[in-house]
Amino acid sequence: MAKTIIVGGYGPGISAALAEKFGSAGFTVALVARGTDKLAEGVKALSAKGITAAAFPGDLSSPSGVKAIIGQVREKFGAITVLHWNGYSSAAGDLLNADAAALHGIFDVAIVGLLTAIQEALPDLKQQQGAVLVTNGGLLFNDPNVDDMAIKLNAMGLAVANAAKHKVVGLLARKLKGEGVFIGEVIVTGIVKGTASDKGSATIEPSGVAQKFWDLYSARQDSVAQI
């Protein structure tokens, strides 16, 4: 049976490594992001490795846009087996100074976009015994030192979004457990090499994160892994 993975929020680092990991295992890869140049480079790199891939430009914060992307991928490649959510928003860095639009923006990609994508892809995921794989960050932890770091980095909104996303993973893992759909999350607790945040001191290899996702997907037991 043909397998297709949607990589939402594609870019250098985790999602590029994950696209290659799953593509090398026989998956057809649908890359989703707003930047067309980035998508074109990704398709070219995957194609050079013999992986079938295509670009689907779109805004993951738009429910109508997310629904359209799911439909486009399904039309081109068939049923969706895995949905990988790597998108995030840095809105509302300072919760006390953020306006209403920024406060809403905290959840546009992390929660609304993610849930819209899951709802739209769910019939395929059930039929394919598929999976939803979510990238998350260490700012989600309810710890004073982590909170201090989020404030220092002007990433309070991201911390709130990460915590909410973590809860969604837990809820849906329980909700869909008996329906053949696996929900898994990798919590990344440092800076990943090759990403925009990497200023030369990053220690986490993208391939290591991709392997964590593959292990979760293959075992289909634990819903959370950390690196």
MIDOSE-1310 file (N, C-alpha, C; in nm, 2 decimals, decimal comma, always signed):
residues 227
makt	+0,08/-0,12/+0,00/+0,00/+0,00/+0,00/+0,09/+0,12/+0,00; +0,06/+0,22/-0,09/+0,13/+0,34/-0,10/+0,12/+0,42/+0,03; +0,22/+0,49/+0,07/+0,22/+0,57/+0,19/+0,26/+0,71/+0,16; +0,19/+0,81/+0,22/+0,22/+0,95/+0,20/+0,23/+1,02/+0,33
iivg	+0,34/+1,10/+0,34/+0,35/+1,19/+0,46/+0,35/+1,33/+0,42; +0,27/+1,41/+0,50/+0,27/+1,55/+0,49/+0,36/+1,61/+0,59; +0,46/+1,69/+0,55/+0,55/+1,76/+0,64/+0,51/+1,91/+0,64; +0,44/+1,94/+0,75/+0,39/+2,08/+0,76/+0,48/+2,17/+0,83
gygp	+0,51/+2,28/+0,78/+0,61/+2,37/+0,83/+0,75/+2,33/+0,79; +0,77/+2,29/+0,66/+0,90/+2,25/+0,61/+1,00/+2,35/+0,62; +1,12/+2,31/+0,65/+1,24/+2,40/+0,65/+1,36/+2,33/+0,68; +1,48/+2,40/+0,69/+1,60/+2,33/+0,72/+1,60/+2,28/+0,87
gisa	+1,66/+2,17/+0,89/+1,67/+2,11/+1,03/+1,58/+1,99/+1,04; +1,49/+1,99/+1,14/+1,41/+1,88/+1,18/+1,33/+1,83/+1,06; +1,25/+1,92/+1,00/+1,15/+1,87/+0,90/+1,23/+1,82/+0,77; +1,34/+1,88/+0,74/+1,41/+1,83/+0,62/+1,47/+1,69/+0,65
alae	+1,52/+1,67/+0,77/+1,57/+1,54/+0,81/+1,46/+1,43/+0,82; +1,35/+1,47/+0,87/+1,23/+1,38/+0,88/+1,18/+1,34/+0,74; +1,17/+1,44/+0,65/+1,12/+1,42/+0,52/+1,21/+1,31/+0,45; +1,34/+1,33/+0,47/+1,44/+1,23/+0,41/+1,43/+1,10/+0,47
kfgs	+1,41/+1,09/+0,61/+1,40/+0,97/+0,68/+1,28/+0,89/+0,63; +1,16/+0,95/+0,63/+1,04/+0,88/+0,58/+1,04/+0,85/+0,43; +1,09/+0,95/+0,36/+1,10/+0,93/+0,21/+1,19/+0,81/+0,18; +1,30/+0,79/+0,25/+1,39/+0,68/+0,23/+1,33/+0,55/+0,26
agft	+1,23/+0,55/+0,35/+1,16/+0,43/+0,39/+1,04/+0,40/+0,30; +1,03/+0,48/+0,19/+0,93/+0,45/+0,09/+0,81/+0,54/+0,08; +0,80/+0,64/+0,17/+0,69/+0,73/+0,17/+0,71/+0,83/+0,06; +0,59/+0,87/+0,00/+0,59/+0,99/-0,09/+0,57/+1,11/+0,01
valv	+0,64/+1,22/-0,03/+0,66/+1,33/+0,07/+0,59/+1,45/+0,01; +0,50/+1,51/+0,09/+0,43/+1,64/+0,06/+0,49/+1,75/+0,15; +0,56/+1,84/+0,09/+0,62/+1,95/+0,17/+0,53/+2,07/+0,17; +0,50/+2,12/+0,29/+0,41/+2,24/+0,31/+0,48/+2,35/+0,38
argt	+0,48/+2,47/+0,33/+0,54/+2,59/+0,39/+0,49/+2,71/+0,31; +0,52/+2,83/+0,36/+0,48/+2,95/+0,29/+0,58/+2,99/+0,18; +0,71/+2,95/+0,21/+0,82/+3,00/+0,11/+0,83/+2,90/+0,00; +0,80/+2,95/-0,12/+0,81/+2,86/-0,24/+0,96/+2,83/-0,28
dkla	+1,05/+2,92/-0,25/+1,19/+2,88/-0,28/+1,24/+2,77/-0,19; +1,20/+2,78/-0,07/+1,24/+2,68/+0,03/+1,18/+2,54/-0,01; +1,06/+2,54/-0,05/+0,99/+2,42/-0,09/+1,06/+2,36/-0,22; +1,09/+2,45/-0,31/+1,16/+2,40/-0,43/+1,29/+2,34/-0,40
egvk	+1,37/+2,40/-0,31/+1,50/+2,34/-0,28/+1,48/+2,20/-0,21; +1,37/+2,19/-0,13/+1,35/+2,07/-0,06/+1,31/+1,96/-0,15; +1,22/+1,99/-0,25/+1,18/+1,89/-0,35/+1,30/+1,84/-0,43; +1,39/+1,94/-0,47/+1,51/+1,91/-0,54/+1,60/+1,81/-0,47
alsa	+1,62/+1,84/-0,34/+1,71/+1,76/-0,26/+1,66/+1,62/-0,24; +1,53/+1,61/-0,22/+1,47/+1,48/-0,20/+1,47/+1,40/-0,33; +1,44/+1,47/-0,44/+1,44/+1,40/-0,57/+1,57/+1,34/-0,60; +1,68/+1,42/-0,56/+1,81/+1,37/-0,59/+1,85/+1,25/-0,52
kgit	+1,77/+1,22/-0,41/+1,79/+1,09/-0,34/+1,70/+0,98/-0,38; +1,62/+1,01/-0,49/+1,53/+0,91/-0,54/+1,40/+0,91/-0,46; +1,36/+1,01/-0,39/+1,24/+1,02/-0,31/+1,14/+1,10/-0,39; +1,02/+1,05/-0,40/+0,91/+1,12/-0,47/+0,86/+1,23/-0,38
aaaf	+0,86/+1,36/-0,42/+0,82/+1,47/-0,33/+0,76/+1,58/-0,42; +0,67/+1,66/-0,36/+0,61/+1,77/-0,42/+0,59/+1,88/-0,32; +0,58/+2,00/-0,37/+0,56/+2,12/-0,29/+0,42/+2,17/-0,29; +0,37/+2,21/-0,17/+0,23/+2,26/-0,15/+0,24/+2,38/-0,07
pgdl	+0,26/+2,50/-0,14/+0,27/+2,63/-0,06/+0,14/+2,66/+0,01; +0,15/+2,71/+0,13/+0,03/+2,74/+0,20/+0,06/+2,79/+0,34; -0,04/+2,85/+0,40/-0,03/+2,91/+0,53/-0,10/+2,82/+0,64; -0,02/+2,77/+0,73/-0,07/+2,67/+0,83/-0,15/+2,74/+0,94
ssps	-0,16/+2,87/+0,94/-0,24/+2,94/+1,04/-0,38/+2,97/+0,98; -0,41/+2,93/+0,86/-0,54/+2,95/+0,80/-0,61/+2,82/+0,79; -0,73/+2,81/+0,86/-0,80/+2,68/+0,85/-0,85/+2,65/+0,71; -0,89/+2,75/+0,63/-0,93/+2,72/+0,50/-0,81/+2,68/+0,41
gvka	-0,70/+2,74/+0,44/-0,58/+2,70/+0,36/-0,53/+2,56/+0,40; -0,54/+2,53/+0,53/-0,50/+2,39/+0,57/-0,59/+2,29/+0,50; -0,72/+2,31/+0,50/-0,81/+2,22/+0,44/-0,78/+2,20/+0,29; -0,75/+2,31/+0,23/-0,72/+2,31/+0,08/-0,59/+2,23/+0,06
iigq	-0,49/+2,24/+0,14/-0,37/+2,17/+0,13/-0,39/+2,02/+0,14; -0,47/+1,98/+0,25/-0,50/+1,84/+0,27/-0,56/+1,78/+0,14; -0,66/+1,86/+0,08/-0,73/+1,81/-0,04/-0,63/+1,80/-0,15; -0,54/+1,89/-0,17/-0,45/+1,89/-0,28/-0,35/+1,77/-0,27
vrek	-0,31/+1,75/-0,15/-0,21/+1,63/-0,13/-0,29/+1,50/-0,16; -0,41/+1,49/-0,11/-0,49/+1,37/-0,13/-0,51/+1,35/-0,28; -0,54/+1,46/-0,35/-0,57/+1,45/-0,50/-0,45/+1,40/-0,58; -0,33/+1,45/-0,53/-0,21/+1,42/-0,61/-0,15/+1,28/-0,57
fgai	-0,15/+1,25/-0,44/-0,08/+1,13/-0,39/-0,17/+1,03/-0,33; -0,29/+1,05/-0,31/-0,38/+0,96/-0,25/-0,39/+0,97/-0,10; -0,44/+0,87/-0,03/-0,47/+0,88/+0,11/-0,34/+0,92/+0,19; -0,36/+0,99/+0,29/-0,25/+1,04/+0,38/-0,23/+0,94/+0,49
tvlh	-0,10/+0,90/+0,51/-0,07/+0,80/+0,61/-0,01/+0,87/+0,74; +0,07/+0,97/+0,72/+0,13/+1,04/+0,83/+0,12/+1,19/+0,81; +0,08/+1,26/+0,92/+0,08/+1,41/+0,92/+0,19/+1,45/+1,02; +0,29/+1,52/+0,97/+0,39/+1,57/+1,06/+0,37/+1,72/+1,08
wngy	+0,36/+1,77/+1,20/+0,34/+1,91/+1,23/+0,46/+1,97/+1,29; +0,53/+2,06/+1,21/+0,65/+2,12/+1,25/+0,64/+2,27/+1,26; +0,52/+2,32/+1,23/+0,49/+2,47/+1,23/+0,48/+2,52/+1,36; +0,52/+2,65/+1,38/+0,50/+2,72/+1,51/+0,49/+2,87/+1,48
ssaa	+0,45/+2,95/+1,58/+0,44/+3,09/+1,57/+0,51/+3,15/+1,69; +0,58/+3,26/+1,67/+0,65/+3,33/+1,77/+0,57/+3,46/+1,82; +0,44/+3,45/+1,79/+0,35/+3,57/+1,83/+0,35/+3,59/+1,98; +0,33/+3,71/+2,03/+0,31/+3,74/+2,17/+0,43/+3,70/+2,25
gdll	+0,54/+3,75/+2,22/+0,66/+3,72/+2,29/+0,65/+3,77/+2,44; +0,59/+3,89/+2,46/+0,56/+3,94/+2,59/+0,41/+3,94/+2,61; +0,36/+3,86/+2,69/+0,22/+3,84/+2,71/+0,15/+3,97/+2,76; +0,23/+4,05/+2,83/+0,17/+4,17/+2,90/+0,16/+4,29/+2,80
nada	+0,23/+4,28/+2,69/+0,23/+4,39/+2,59/+0,17/+4,35/+2,46; +0,13/+4,22/+2,44/+0,07/+4,17/+2,32/-0,07/+4,22/+2,30; -0,10/+4,26/+2,17/-0,24/+4,30/+2,15/-0,33/+4,17/+2,12; -0,46/+4,20/+2,10/-0,55/+4,08/+2,09/-0,51/+3,99/+1,97
aalh	-0,47/+4,05/+1,86/-0,43/+3,98/+1,74/-0,32/+3,88/+1,77; -0,22/+3,94/+1,84/-0,10/+3,85/+1,87/-0,14/+3,74/+1,97; -0,23/+3,77/+2,07/-0,27/+3,67/+2,16/-0,35/+3,56/+2,09; -0,43/+3,59/+1,99/-0,50/+3,49/+1,91/-0,39/+3,41/+1,83
gifd	-0,29/+3,49/+1,78/-0,19/+3,43/+1,70/-0,11/+3,32/+1,77; -0,10/+3,32/+1,90/-0,03/+3,22/+1,97/-0,08/+3,08/+1,93; -0,21/+3,07/+1,91/-0,27/+2,93/+1,88/-0,30/+2,91/+1,73; -0,28/+3,00/+1,65/-0,32/+2,99/+1,51/-0,26/+2,87/+1,44
vaiv	-0,13/+2,86/+1,45/-0,06/+2,74/+1,39/-0,05/+2,62/+1,49; -0,02/+2,65/+1,61/+0,01/+2,54/+1,70/-0,11/+2,46/+1,74; -0,23/+2,52/+1,74/-0,35/+2,45/+1,78/-0,46/+2,45/+1,67; -0,50/+2,56/+1,63/-0,61/+2,57/+1,53/-0,56/+2,50/+1,40
gllt	-0,45/+2,54/+1,35/-0,40/+2,47/+1,22/-0,38/+2,32/+1,24; -0,32/+2,28/+1,35/-0,29/+2,14/+1,37/-0,42/+2,06/+1,38; -0,52/+2,11/+1,46/-0,64/+2,04/+1,47/-0,72/+2,04/+1,34; -0,72/+2,15/+1,27/-0,79/+2,15/+1,14/-0,73/+2,04/+1,05
aiqe	-0,60/+2,03/+1,05/-0,53/+1,93/+0,96/-0,57/+1,79/+1,00; -0,57/+1,77/+1,13/-0,60/+1,63/+1,18/-0,75/+1,60/+1,15; -0,84/+1,69/+1,17/-0,98/+1,67/+1,14/-1,00/+1,64/+0,99; -0,93/+1,71/+0,90/-0,94/+1,70/+0,76/-0,88/+1,57/+0,71
alpd	-0,77/+1,53/+0,77/-0,70/+1,41/+0,73/-0,75/+1,28/+0,80; -0,83/+1,29/+0,90/-0,86/+1,18/+0,99/-0,92/+1,06/+0,92; -1,01/+1,08/+0,82/-1,06/+0,96/+0,75/-0,95/+0,88/+0,68; -0,85/+0,95/+0,63/-0,74/+0,88/+0,57/-0,65/+0,81/+0,67
lkqq	-0,63/+0,88/+0,78/-0,54/+0,83/+0,89/-0,60/+0,70/+0,95; -0,73/+0,70/+0,96/-0,80/+0,58/+1,02/-0,79/+0,47/+0,92; -0,81/+0,50/+0,79/-0,81/+0,39/+0,69/-0,67/+0,33/+0,68; -0,57/+0,42/+0,69/-0,43/+0,38/+0,67/-0,36/+0,33/+0,80
qgav	-0,43/+0,33/+0,91/-0,37/+0,30/+1,04/-0,25/+0,40/+1,05; -0,28/+0,52/+1,03/-0,17/+0,62/+1,02/-0,13/+0,69/+1,15; -0,07/+0,81/+1,14/-0,01/+0,87/+1,26/-0,01/+1,02/+1,24; -0,01/+1,09/+1,35/+0,02/+1,23/+1,36/+0,14/+1,25/+1,44
lvtn	+0,24/+1,32/+1,39/+0,37/+1,33/+1,46/+0,40/+1,48/+1,48; +0,42/+1,53/+1,60/+0,42/+1,67/+1,64/+0,56/+1,70/+1,69; +0,62/+1,81/+1,64/+0,74/+1,87/+1,69/+0,70/+1,96/+1,80; +0,77/+1,95/+1,92/+0,74/+2,05/+2,03/+0,88/+2,09/+2,09
ggll	+0,87/+2,19/+2,17/+0,99/+2,25/+2,23/+0,99/+2,24/+2,38; +1,10/+2,25/+2,45/+1,12/+2,24/+2,59/+1,06/+2,35/+2,67; +1,02/+2,46/+2,61/+0,95/+2,57/+2,68/+0,82/+2,53/+2,73; +0,77/+2,41/+2,69/+0,64/+2,37/+2,74/+0,64/+2,33/+2,89
fndp	+0,75/+2,30/+2,95/+0,76/+2,25/+3,08/+0,72/+2,35/+3,18; +0,64/+2,31/+3,28/+0,60/+2,40/+3,39/+0,70/+2,40/+3,50; +0,80/+2,48/+3,48/+0,92/+2,49/+3,57/+0,97/+2,63/+3,58; +1,00/+2,68/+3,70/+1,04/+2,82/+3,71/+1,16/+2,86/+3,62
nvdd	+1,26/+2,77/+3,61/+1,38/+2,80/+3,53/+1,34/+2,81/+3,38; +1,25/+2,72/+3,34/+1,20/+2,73/+3,20/+1,13/+2,85/+3,17; +1,04/+2,89/+3,27/+0,97/+3,02/+3,26/+1,06/+3,14/+3,25; +1,16/+3,14/+3,33/+1,26/+3,25/+3,33/+1,32/+3,26/+3,19
maik	+1,36/+3,14/+3,13/+1,42/+3,14/+3,00/+1,32/+3,19/+2,89; +1,20/+3,15/+2,90/+1,10/+3,20/+2,80/+1,08/+3,35/+2,81; +1,09/+3,41/+2,93/+1,08/+3,55/+2,95/+1,20/+3,62/+2,89; +1,32/+3,56/+2,92/+1,44/+3,62/+2,87/+1,45/+3,62/+2,72
lnam	+1,40/+3,51/+2,66/+1,41/+3,50/+2,52/+1,29/+3,57/+2,44; +1,21/+3,64/+2,52/+1,09/+3,70/+2,46/+1,01/+3,60/+2,38; +0,99/+3,48/+2,45/+0,91/+3,37/+2,38/+0,80/+3,32/+2,47; +0,74/+3,41/+2,54/+0,63/+3,37/+2,63/+0,51/+3,31/+2,55
glav	+0,48/+3,37/+2,44/+0,37/+3,31/+2,36/+0,40/+3,17/+2,31; +0,53/+3,15/+2,27/+0,57/+3,02/+2,22/+0,56/+2,92/+2,33; +0,60/+2,96/+2,45/+0,59/+2,87/+2,57/+0,44/+2,82/+2,59; +0,35/+2,92/+2,58/+0,21/+2,89/+2,60/+0,16/+2,80/+2,49
anaa	+0,20/+2,83/+2,37/+0,16/+2,74/+2,25/+0,21/+2,60/+2,27; +0,34/+2,59/+2,31/+0,40/+2,46/+2,33/+0,32/+2,37/+2,43; +0,29/+2,44/+2,54/+0,22/+2,37/+2,65/+0,08/+2,32/+2,60; +0,01/+2,41/+2,53/-0,12/+2,37/+2,48/-0,11/+2,26/+2,38
khkv	-0,01/+2,26/+2,29/+0,01/+2,16/+2,19/+0,04/+2,03/+2,26; +0,12/+2,03/+2,37/+0,15/+1,91/+2,44/+0,02/+1,85/+2,50; -0,07/+1,93/+2,55/-0,19/+1,88/+2,60/-0,28/+1,82/+2,49; -0,28/+1,88/+2,37/-0,35/+1,83/+2,26/-0,30/+1,69/+2,22
vgll	-0,17/+1,67/+2,22/-0,11/+1,54/+2,19/-0,16/+1,43/+2,29; -0,16/+1,47/+2,42/-0,20/+1,38/+2,52/-0,35/+1,34/+2,51; -0,43/+1,44/+2,48/-0,58/+1,41/+2,47/-0,60/+1,32/+2,35; -0,55/+1,36/+2,23/-0,58/+1,29/+2,11/-0,51/+1,15/+2,11
arkl	-0,40/+1,13/+2,18/-0,34/+1,00/+2,19/-0,44/+0,90/+2,26; -0,50/+0,95/+2,36/-0,60/+0,87/+2,44/-0,73/+0,86/+2,35; -0,77/+0,96/+2,29/-0,90/+0,96/+2,22/-0,90/+0,87/+2,10; -0,78/+0,86/+2,03/-0,77/+0,78/+1,90/-0,70/+0,65/+1,92
kgeg	-0,67/+0,62/+2,05/-0,59/+0,49/+2,07/-0,66/+0,37/+2,02; -0,79/+0,36/+2,03/-0,86/+0,25/+1,99/-0,91/+0,25/+1,84; -0,87/+0,35/+1,77/-0,91/+0,37/+1,63/-0,80/+0,35/+1,53; -0,69/+0,31/+1,58/-0,58/+0,28/+1,49/-0,49/+0,39/+1,44
vfig	-0,51/+0,51/+1,50/-0,44/+0,63/+1,47/-0,34/+0,66/+1,58; -0,21/+0,66/+1,55/-0,11/+0,69/+1,65/-0,08/+0,84/+1,66; -0,07/+0,90/+1,78/-0,03/+1,04/+1,80/+0,10/+1,04/+1,88; +0,20/+1,10/+1,82/+0,33/+1,10/+1,88/+0,40/+1,24/+1,88
eviv	+0,48/+1,27/+1,98/+0,54/+1,40/+1,99/+0,69/+1,39/+2,03; +0,77/+1,46/+1,97/+0,91/+1,47/+2,02/+0,94/+1,61/+2,07; +0,98/+1,62/+2,20/+1,01/+1,74/+2,26/+1,16/+1,77/+2,25; +1,19/+1,88/+2,18/+1,33/+1,92/+2,16/+1,37/+2,02/+2,26
tgiv	+1,47/+1,98/+2,34/+1,51/+2,07/+2,46/+1,64/+2,15/+2,43; +1,67/+2,17/+2,31/+1,79/+2,25/+2,28/+1,78/+2,30/+2,14; +1,89/+2,36/+2,09/+1,89/+2,42/+1,95/+1,94/+2,31/+1,85; +1,86/+2,31/+1,74/+1,89/+2,21/+1,64/+1,99/+2,27/+1,54
kgta	+2,09/+2,19/+1,50/+2,18/+2,24/+1,40/+2,12/+2,27/+1,26; +2,16/+2,38/+1,20/+2,11/+2,41/+1,07/+1,98/+2,49/+1,07; +1,93/+2,52/+1,19/+1,80/+2,60/+1,19/+1,84/+2,75/+1,21; +1,73/+2,83/+1,20/+1,75/+2,98/+1,21/+1,81/+3,01/+1,35
sdkg	+1,78/+2,93/+1,45/+1,83/+2,96/+1,59/+1,97/+2,92/+1,61; +2,03/+2,85/+1,52/+2,16/+2,80/+1,53/+2,27/+2,91/+1,50; +2,33/+2,95/+1,61/+2,44/+3,06/+1,60/+2,58/+3,00/+1,61; +2,58/+2,87/+1,59/+2,71/+2,80/+1,59/+2,73/+2,71/+1,71
sati	+2,64/+2,72/+1,81/+2,66/+2,64/+1,93/+2,56/+2,53/+1,94; +2,48/+2,50/+1,84/+2,37/+2,40/+1,85/+2,44/+2,26/+1,86; +2,37/+2,18/+1,94/+2,43/+2,04/+1,97/+2,33/+1,93/+1,92; +2,21/+1,96/+1,88/+2,12/+1,86/+1,84/+2,12/+1,83/+1,69
epsg	+2,14/+1,71/+1,65/+2,15/+1,68/+1,51/+2,00/+1,66/+1,46; +1,97/+1,72/+1,35/+1,83/+1,70/+1,29/+1,80/+1,55/+1,27; +1,90/+1,47/+1,23/+1,88/+1,33/+1,20/+1,85/+1,26/+1,33; +1,90/+1,30/+1,44/+1,86/+1,24/+1,57/+1,72/+1,26/+1,60
vaqk	+1,67/+1,38/+1,57/+1,52/+1,41/+1,60/+1,44/+1,32/+1,51; +1,48/+1,32/+1,38/+1,40/+1,24/+1,28/+1,40/+1,09/+1,32; +1,51/+1,04/+1,38/+1,51/+0,90/+1,42/+1,42/+0,88/+1,54; +1,41/+0,98/+1,63/+1,32/+0,97/+1,74/+1,17/+0,96/+1,69
fwdl	+1,14/+1,04/+1,59/+1,01/+1,03/+1,53/+0,98/+0,90/+1,46; +1,08/+0,85/+1,39/+1,07/+0,72/+1,33/+1,05/+0,61/+1,43; +1,12/+0,61/+1,54/+1,11/+0,51/+1,65/+0,97/+0,52/+1,71; +0,92/+0,64/+1,73/+0,78/+0,65/+1,79/+0,68/+0,59/+1,69
ysar	+0,69/+0,63/+1,56/+0,60/+0,58/+1,46/+0,61/+0,43/+1,45; +0,73/+0,37/+1,45/+0,74/+0,23/+1,43/+0,69/+0,15/+1,55; +0,72/+0,20/+1,67/+0,68/+0,12/+1,79/+0,53/+0,14/+1,82; +0,48/+0,27/+1,80/+0,34/+0,30/+1,83/+0,30/+0,27/+1,97
qdsv	+0,39/+0,30/+2,06/+0,35/+0,27/+2,20/+0,36/+0,40/+2,28; +0,48/+0,45/+2,31/+0,49/+0,58/+2,39/+0,45/+0,69/+2,29; +0,37/+0,79/+2,35/+0,33/+0,90/+2,27/+0,43/+1,02/+2,27; +0,52/+1,02/+2,37/+0,61/+1,13/+2,38/+0,76/+1,08/+2,39
aqi	+0,85/+1,15/+2,32/+0,99/+1,12/+2,33/+1,06/+1,26/+2,35; +1,18/+1,26/+2,41/+1,25/+1,38/+2,43/+1,39/+1,37/+2,39; +1,45/+1,48/+2,33/+1,58/+1,48/+2,29/+1,65/+1,61/+2,33
